[in-house]
Amino acid sequence: MSQKKNTPQTTETTNQQWGGRFSEPTDAFVARFTASVQFDQRLYHHDIDGSIAHATMLCKVGVLSDAEKTQIIEGLEAVRQDITEGRFEWSEALEDVHMNIEAALTERIGITGKKLHTGRSRNDQVATDIRLYVRHETDLIASELKRLQEGLLGLAEREADTIMPGFTHLQTAQPVTFGHHLLAWFEMLKRDASRLQDCRSRLNYSPLGAAALAGTTYPIDRSYTAELLGFNAPTENSLDSVSDRDFAIEFCAFAALLMTHLSRASEELVLWTSAQFNFIDLPDRFCTGSSIMPQKKNPDVPELVRGKTGRVNGHLISLLTLMKSQPLAYNKDNQEDKEPLFDAIDTVKDCLRAFADMIPAITPNKDSMYEAAKRGFSTATDLADYLVRAGIAFRDAHEIVGKSVAYGLETGKDLSEMSLTELQQFSDDIKEDVFDVLTLEGSVAARNHIGGTAPGQVRQAVIRARKAIAADS
């Protein structure tokens, strides 16, 4: 008895955009496995923009007639409208966003639609689309990052005089102002914003016209399409143009650093909202409660931002690993660049929006901060500096202050709470004016230089920061 052969399920037809040399249709699983339209359809605006620029250039060099160009552009705009309004049916059999749009265009305007692909390949097409997409998203992220920076500056200015403990090793070190602490976050974000702009400037070159890998024999004008799409210039090497995704990797490197900075700030916000610190209060709209403990108010927004940092770090590693072993030129591996990149972009935008909304709404608990700054002998360094100014070597001053702190631990007194007589048992060089530097206010006021925590310096730093942001806009 003859046995039935297990024939793999196949698609009904081979993709007509490229299937001329194939003798059998693609396996149904393989078609689904290799398709990217489920996620790359978000590139449709940029794909259509690139196609319109390409058609305009083909007309300029005489490959298309004016009538054909007009027909193609009107057809593409109609397809764009169908997608935007939710009437477009995406097909996995057509693999990706590019072929779906081209097929829809050809169905709408006929054979002229097939002429659009003259002088280009999906390889340079997708490289162009992703650059256009990342550039667009970079501008949105830069705007949201600026909004967060402005919120930080506003809060720092309002809290320029608010005293809190500064920490090293999460131990009380020296008193600082809350405004000064917030400006440390601002400086991190300022560098992140600079990295983002560097990334944008490097990606802003057009691969369109590089074709599959070697360029094209048609008389194209790559400088013209670059100009139409707002690129600085065309890329210089066709092999590199279609095969490298370093601009996406660079964006994810920026994103990982930004998220690391947001995560550090999140960690502090989580600590500061706890009953043990009680430094700040977050509005209820940024928190959630407990299903079993009615007293709880959980800082979910900063906790989630802290958690999402690992996700973005993973995307960076994913793209680095994706690229590391690819020979020139294009390889199907690069289909895997989009989902990590897209998710990194979405995550960064959401986290920035959450922070930009939340930061200006923070209410500091000033009394709690002040009392915490009084604990832990935070002005010990000020006493050492006072002794050095009196002519004592720093190492000897360090020992004197150490003995003073030990006495404070025995008696339960902060340095500022000791009498002059008590302090003078450790050094005769301590005089009445020592209390000018042992108070928290005196300590922060003494750091009166650029980068210092003195309230006046905080306000000046805010002014400089606002000018810098305005200049970059």
C-alpha positions as CSV (number, residue, x, y, z in Angstrom):
1,M,0.0,0.0,0.0
2,S,1.4,3.4,-1.0
3,Q,2.0,5.9,1.8
4,K,1.0,9.6,1.5
5,K,3.9,12.0,1.5
6,N,3.8,14.7,4.2
7,T,3.8,17.8,1.9
8,P,4.4,21.0,3.8
9,Q,1.6,23.6,3.6
10,T,2.5,26.4,1.2
11,T,1.1,29.7,0.3
12,E,-1.2,29.8,-2.7
13,T,1.2,31.9,-4.8
14,T,4.8,32.9,-4.8
15,N,5.3,36.7,-4.1
16,Q,4.8,38.3,-7.5
17,Q,7.2,41.1,-6.6
18,W,10.2,38.8,-6.7
19,G,9.1,35.2,-7.5
20,G,10.0,34.9,-11.2
21,R,12.9,32.5,-10.6
22,F,11.1,30.3,-8.1
23,S,9.5,27.0,-9.2
24,E,7.2,26.4,-6.2
25,P,5.4,28.7,-3.7
26,T,6.9,29.6,-0.4
27,D,6.1,27.3,2.5
28,A,3.3,28.9,4.6
29,F,5.3,28.7,7.8
30,V,8.4,30.2,6.1
31,A,6.3,33.1,4.7
32,R,5.0,33.8,8.2
33,F,8.4,33.3,9.7
34,T,10.2,35.7,7.3
35,A,7.5,38.4,7.2
36,S,8.0,41.7,8.9
37,V,4.8,43.5,8.1
38,Q,3.4,42.9,11.5
39,F,5.9,45.4,13.0
40,D,7.4,47.3,10.1
41,Q,4.1,48.7,9.0
42,R,4.7,51.6,11.4
43,L,7.2,52.9,8.8
44,Y,4.5,53.5,6.2
45,H,4.6,57.3,6.4
46,H,8.4,57.3,5.8
47,D,8.2,54.6,3.2
48,I,5.7,56.7,1.2
49,D,7.8,59.9,1.7
50,G,10.8,58.1,0.4
51,S,8.9,56.8,-2.6
52,I,7.5,60.2,-3.5
53,A,11.0,61.6,-3.4
54,H,12.3,58.8,-5.5
55,A,9.5,59.2,-8.1
56,T,10.2,63.0,-8.2
57,M,13.8,62.3,-8.9
58,L,13.1,59.7,-11.6
59,C,11.0,62.3,-13.3
60,K,13.7,64.9,-13.0
61,V,16.3,62.6,-14.7
62,G,13.8,61.5,-17.4
63,V,13.0,57.9,-16.3
64,L,9.4,58.8,-15.6
65,S,7.2,61.3,-17.4
66,D,5.5,64.1,-15.6
67,A,2.2,62.3,-16.0
68,E,3.6,59.1,-14.5
69,K,5.1,61.0,-11.6
70,T,1.8,62.7,-10.8
71,Q,0.0,59.4,-11.1
72,I,2.4,57.7,-8.7
73,I,2.4,60.5,-6.1
74,E,-1.4,60.8,-6.1
75,G,-1.7,57.0,-5.8
76,L,0.8,57.0,-2.9
77,E,-1.1,59.7,-1.1
78,A,-4.3,57.8,-1.5
79,V,-2.6,54.7,-0.1
80,R,-1.3,56.8,2.8
81,Q,-4.8,58.0,3.5
82,D,-6.2,54.4,3.5
83,I,-3.6,53.3,6.0
84,T,-4.0,56.4,8.2
85,E,-7.8,55.9,8.3
86,G,-7.6,52.2,9.0
87,R,-8.9,50.9,5.7
88,F,-5.7,49.3,4.5
89,E,-5.4,45.5,4.7
90,W,-1.9,44.3,5.4
91,S,-0.8,41.0,3.9
92,E,1.8,38.7,5.3
93,A,2.2,37.1,1.8
94,L,3.6,40.5,0.7
95,E,6.2,40.2,3.5
96,D,6.8,43.8,4.5
97,V,5.6,47.4,4.5
98,H,7.4,48.2,1.2
99,M,5.8,45.4,-0.9
100,N,2.4,46.0,0.7
101,I,2.4,49.6,-0.3
102,E,3.8,49.0,-3.8
103,A,1.2,46.3,-4.5
104,A,-1.6,48.6,-3.3
105,L,-0.2,51.3,-5.5
106,T,0.0,49.1,-8.6
107,E,-3.5,47.8,-7.9
108,R,-4.7,51.4,-7.8
109,I,-2.9,53.0,-10.8
110,G,-1.9,50.0,-12.9
111,I,1.4,49.3,-14.6
112,T,2.8,52.7,-13.8
113,G,3.0,51.6,-10.2
114,K,5.6,49.0,-11.1
115,K,7.9,51.7,-12.5
116,L,8.4,53.2,-9.1
117,H,11.0,50.6,-8.1
118,T,13.3,51.6,-10.9
119,G,16.8,52.4,-9.7
120,R,16.3,51.2,-6.1
121,S,16.1,48.0,-4.0
122,R,14.3,47.1,-0.8
123,N,17.7,47.2,0.7
124,D,18.3,51.0,0.3
125,Q,14.5,51.5,0.7
126,V,14.4,50.1,4.2
127,A,17.7,51.7,5.2
128,T,16.2,55.1,4.1
129,D,12.9,54.4,5.9
130,I,14.5,53.5,9.2
131,R,16.7,56.6,9.1
132,L,13.7,58.8,8.4
133,Y,11.8,57.1,11.2
134,V,14.6,57.4,13.8
135,R,15.2,61.0,12.8
136,H,11.5,61.8,13.3
137,E,11.4,60.0,16.7
138,T,14.6,61.6,17.7
139,D,13.0,65.1,17.3
140,L,10.0,64.0,19.4
141,I,12.2,62.6,22.1
142,A,14.4,65.7,22.1
143,S,11.3,67.8,22.7
144,E,10.1,65.7,25.6
145,L,13.6,65.6,27.1
146,K,13.6,69.4,26.9
147,R,10.3,69.5,28.7
148,L,11.7,67.3,31.5
149,Q,14.8,69.6,31.8
150,E,12.6,72.7,32.1
151,G,10.6,71.0,34.8
152,L,13.8,70.2,36.7
153,L,15.0,73.7,36.4
154,G,11.8,75.2,37.7
155,L,11.8,72.9,40.7
156,A,15.5,73.5,41.4
157,E,14.9,77.3,41.3
158,R,12.0,77.0,43.7
159,E,14.0,74.8,46.1
160,A,17.4,76.6,45.9
161,D,17.3,77.3,49.7
162,T,15.9,74.0,50.8
163,I,18.5,72.1,52.8
164,M,18.9,68.3,52.6
165,P,21.6,65.8,53.4
166,G,24.0,65.0,50.6
167,F,25.2,61.3,50.6
168,T,28.1,59.2,49.7
169,H,27.7,55.4,50.1
170,L,24.1,56.4,51.1
171,Q,25.6,57.7,54.3
172,T,25.1,61.4,55.4
173,A,28.1,63.3,54.0
174,Q,27.6,67.0,53.8
175,P,24.5,69.3,53.6
176,V,23.4,70.4,50.1
177,T,20.4,72.1,48.8
178,F,17.6,70.3,47.1
179,G,17.9,72.6,44.1
180,H,21.6,71.6,43.8
181,H,20.7,67.9,43.9
182,L,18.1,68.4,41.2
183,L,20.7,70.2,39.0
184,A,22.9,67.1,39.2
185,W,20.0,65.2,37.4
186,F,19.8,68.1,34.9
187,E,23.5,67.8,34.0
188,M,23.1,64.1,33.3
189,L,20.1,64.9,31.0
190,K,22.1,67.7,29.3
191,R,24.7,65.2,28.2
192,D,22.0,62.8,27.1
193,A,20.5,65.6,25.0
194,S,23.9,66.3,23.4
195,R,24.3,62.6,22.6
196,L,20.9,62.5,21.0
197,Q,21.7,65.4,18.8
198,D,25.1,63.8,17.8
199,C,23.2,60.6,16.9
200,R,20.8,62.6,14.8
201,S,23.5,64.4,12.9
202,R,25.3,61.2,12.0
203,L,22.2,59.3,10.8
204,N,21.0,62.2,8.6
205,Y,22.5,60.9,5.4
206,S,20.5,59.3,2.6
207,P,21.1,55.7,1.5
208,L,18.5,56.0,-1.2
209,G,19.9,55.1,-4.6
210,A,22.5,52.7,-3.2
211,A,20.1,50.0,-4.5
212,A,20.8,46.4,-3.5
213,L,24.5,46.9,-2.8
214,A,26.4,48.3,-5.8
215,G,24.4,51.3,-6.9
216,T,22.3,51.4,-10.1
217,T,22.9,51.8,-13.8
218,Y,20.1,54.4,-14.1
219,P,21.0,58.1,-14.2
220,I,19.7,58.9,-10.7
221,D,20.4,62.0,-8.7
222,R,21.0,60.9,-5.2
223,S,21.8,64.4,-4.0
224,Y,18.3,65.5,-5.2
225,T,16.5,62.8,-3.2
226,A,18.6,63.5,-0.2
227,E,17.6,67.2,-0.4
228,L,13.9,66.3,-0.9
229,L,14.0,64.2,2.2
230,G,15.8,66.7,4.4
231,F,19.1,64.7,4.6
232,N,22.4,66.5,4.8
233,A,23.8,64.6,1.8
234,P,23.7,61.1,0.2
235,T,25.8,58.4,1.9
236,E,29.2,57.8,0.2
237,N,29.4,54.0,-0.2
238,S,26.6,51.8,-1.5
239,L,27.8,48.6,0.4
240,D,27.9,50.4,3.7
241,S,24.6,52.3,3.0
242,V,22.5,49.2,2.9
243,S,24.2,47.0,5.4
244,D,25.1,48.9,8.6
245,R,22.7,49.8,11.3
246,D,25.2,51.7,13.5
247,F,22.8,54.7,13.7
248,A,20.2,52.4,15.3
249,I,22.8,51.0,17.7
250,E,23.9,54.5,18.5
251,F,20.3,55.6,19.3
252,C,20.0,52.6,21.6
253,A,23.2,53.5,23.3
254,F,21.8,57.0,23.9
255,A,18.6,55.4,25.1
256,A,20.4,53.0,27.5
257,L,22.4,55.9,29.1
258,L,19.3,58.1,29.3
259,M,17.4,55.3,31.0
260,T,20.3,54.7,33.4
261,H,20.1,58.3,34.5
262,L,16.3,58.1,34.8
263,S,16.8,54.9,36.8
264,R,19.2,56.6,39.2
265,A,16.7,59.4,39.7
266,S,13.9,56.9,40.1
267,E,15.8,55.1,42.8
268,E,16.2,58.3,44.8
269,L,12.5,59.2,44.3
270,V,11.6,55.7,45.6
271,L,13.8,56.1,48.6
272,W,12.7,59.7,49.3
273,T,9.0,58.8,49.3
274,S,9.5,56.0,51.9
275,A,8.5,56.6,55.5
276,Q,12.1,56.1,56.5
277,F,13.2,59.2,54.4
278,N,9.9,61.1,54.0
279,F,11.8,63.7,51.9
280,I,9.2,64.3,49.2
281,D,5.6,63.6,48.3
282,L,4.4,62.5,44.9
283,P,0.9,63.3,43.8
284,D,-1.6,60.5,44.0
285,R,-1.9,60.4,40.2
286,F,1.6,59.0,39.9
287,C,1.1,56.3,42.6
288,T,-1.0,53.3,43.2
289,G,-2.3,51.6,46.3
290,S,-2.2,48.0,47.7
291,S,-5.0,45.5,47.3
292,I,-4.5,44.4,50.9
293,M,-2.7,47.2,52.8
294,P,-4.9,50.3,52.7
295,Q,-2.2,52.6,54.1
296,K,0.1,52.0,51.1
297,K,1.0,54.6,48.5
298,N,3.4,53.0,46.1
299,P,5.7,55.1,43.8
300,D,4.9,53.0,40.8
301,V,6.0,55.4,38.1
302,P,9.6,55.7,39.2
303,E,9.7,52.0,40.0
304,L,8.5,51.1,36.6
305,V,11.0,53.5,34.9
306,R,13.7,51.9,36.9
307,G,12.6,48.5,35.8
308,K,12.3,49.4,32.1
309,T,16.0,50.4,32.1
310,G,16.9,46.7,31.8
311,R,14.6,46.3,28.9
312,V,16.3,49.1,26.9
313,N,19.8,47.9,27.9
314,G,18.8,44.5,26.5
315,H,17.8,46.2,23.2
316,L,21.2,47.7,22.9
317,I,22.9,44.4,23.4
318,S,20.5,42.8,20.9
319,L,21.5,45.2,18.2
320,L,25.2,45.0,18.9
321,T,25.0,41.2,18.7
322,L,22.9,41.3,15.6
323,M,25.5,43.4,13.7
324,K,28.7,41.9,15.0
325,S,29.1,39.0,12.6
326,Q,27.4,40.1,9.4
327,P,29.5,40.2,6.2
328,L,28.9,42.9,3.7
329,A,26.4,43.7,2.4
330,Y,22.7,43.3,3.4
331,N,21.6,40.2,5.2
332,K,18.2,39.0,6.3
333,D,19.5,39.3,9.9
334,N,18.8,43.0,9.7
335,Q,15.0,42.4,9.7
336,E,15.7,41.8,13.5
337,D,16.8,45.4,14.0
338,K,13.3,46.9,14.0
339,E,11.6,45.4,17.0
340,P,14.3,46.2,19.5
341,L,14.7,49.7,18.0
342,F,11.0,50.4,18.0
343,D,10.5,49.2,21.5
344,A,13.5,51.3,22.7
345,I,11.9,54.3,21.1
346,D,8.5,53.7,22.6
347,T,9.9,53.0,26.0
348,V,12.1,56.1,26.1
349,K,9.2,58.3,25.0
350,D,6.8,56.9,27.6
351,C,9.4,57.2,30.4
352,L,10.3,60.8,29.5
353,R,6.6,61.8,29.4
354,A,6.0,60.2,32.8
355,F,9.0,62.0,34.3
356,A,8.3,65.4,32.6
357,D,4.7,65.2,34.0
358,M,5.8,64.1,37.5
359,I,8.9,66.2,38.3
360,P,7.2,69.6,38.5
361,A,4.6,68.1,40.8
362,I,7.0,67.0,43.5
363,T,6.4,68.5,46.9
364,P,9.5,68.5,49.2
365,N,9.0,67.8,52.9
366,K,11.4,70.5,53.9
367,D,11.3,69.9,57.7
368,S,12.2,66.2,57.2
369,M,15.0,67.1,54.9
370,Y,16.4,69.6,57.3
371,E,16.2,67.3,60.3
372,A,17.9,64.5,58.3
373,A,20.7,66.9,57.4
374,K,21.3,67.7,61.0
375,R,21.9,64.0,61.8
376,G,25.1,62.3,60.9
377,F,27.5,65.2,61.7
378,S,27.1,66.5,58.2
379,T,29.1,69.7,59.0
380,A,32.2,67.7,60.2
381,T,34.1,68.7,57.0
382,D,33.3,72.3,57.7
383,L,34.9,72.1,61.1
384,A,38.0,70.5,59.5
385,D,38.2,73.3,56.9
386,Y,37.8,75.9,59.7
387,L,40.8,74.4,61.5
388,V,42.9,74.3,58.4
389,R,42.2,78.0,57.9
390,A,43.4,78.5,61.5
391,G,46.7,77.0,60.4
392,I,46.4,73.4,61.4
393,A,47.5,70.7,58.9
394,F,44.5,68.9,57.3
395,R,45.4,65.5,58.7
396,D,45.7,66.9,62.2
397,A,42.4,68.7,61.7
398,H,40.8,65.5,60.5
399,E,41.9,63.7,63.8
400,I,40.5,66.6,65.9
401,V,37.1,66.5,64.2
402,G,37.1,62.7,64.5
403,K,37.4,63.0,68.2
404,S,34.7,65.7,68.3
405,V,32.4,63.3,66.4
406,A,33.1,60.5,68.8
407,Y,32.2,62.8,71.7
408,G,29.0,63.7,69.9
409,L,28.1,60.1,69.5
410,E,28.6,59.6,73.3
411,T,26.6,62.6,74.2
412,G,24.0,62.5,71.5
413,K,24.9,66.0,70.3
414,D,25.5,67.3,66.8
415,L,28.6,69.5,66.4
416,S,26.4,72.6,66.1
417,E,24.7,71.7,69.4
418,M,28.0,71.5,71.4
419,S,29.1,74.5,73.4
420,L,32.3,76.4,72.7
421,T,33.8,74.9,75.8
422,E,33.0,71.4,74.7
423,L,34.6,72.0,71.2
424,Q,37.7,73.6,72.7
425,Q,38.6,70.5,74.6
426,F,39.7,69.1,71.3
427,S,41.5,72.3,70.0
428,D,42.3,75.7,71.4
429,D,42.1,77.1,67.9
430,I,38.3,76.8,67.9
431,K,36.8,80.2,68.5
432,E,33.3,81.6,68.8
433,D,33.0,82.1,65.0
434,V,33.1,78.4,64.5
435,F,29.3,78.4,64.8
436,D,29.1,80.3,61.5
437,V,30.3,77.2,59.7
438,L,28.7,74.5,61.9
439,T,25.1,75.5,61.0
440,L,23.5,73.9,57.9
441,E,22.9,77.3,56.4
442,G,26.5,78.4,56.9
443,S,27.7,75.1,55.4
444,V,25.8,75.4,52.2
445,A,26.4,79.1,51.9
446,A,30.2,78.6,52.1
447,R,30.2,76.5,48.9
448,N,29.8,79.7,46.9
449,H,31.5,78.9,43.6
450,I,30.4,77.5,40.2
451,G,29.2,74.0,40.7
452,G,28.7,74.6,44.5
453,T,25.6,74.1,46.5
454,A,25.2,77.7,47.7
455,P,21.6,78.9,47.0
456,G,23.0,81.8,44.9
457,Q,25.0,79.5,42.8
458,V,22.0,77.2,42.3
459,R,20.0,80.2,40.9
460,Q,22.8,81.3,38.7
461,A,23.2,77.7,37.4
462,V,19.5,77.7,36.5
463,I,19.9,80.9,34.6
464,R,22.8,79.5,32.6
465,A,20.9,76.2,31.9
466,R,17.9,78.0,30.6
467,K,20.0,80.1,28.2
468,A,21.7,76.9,27.0
469,I,18.4,75.2,26.4
470,A,17.1,78.2,24.5
471,A,20.3,78.3,22.4
472,D,19.9,74.7,21.4
473,S,16.3,75.1,20.4
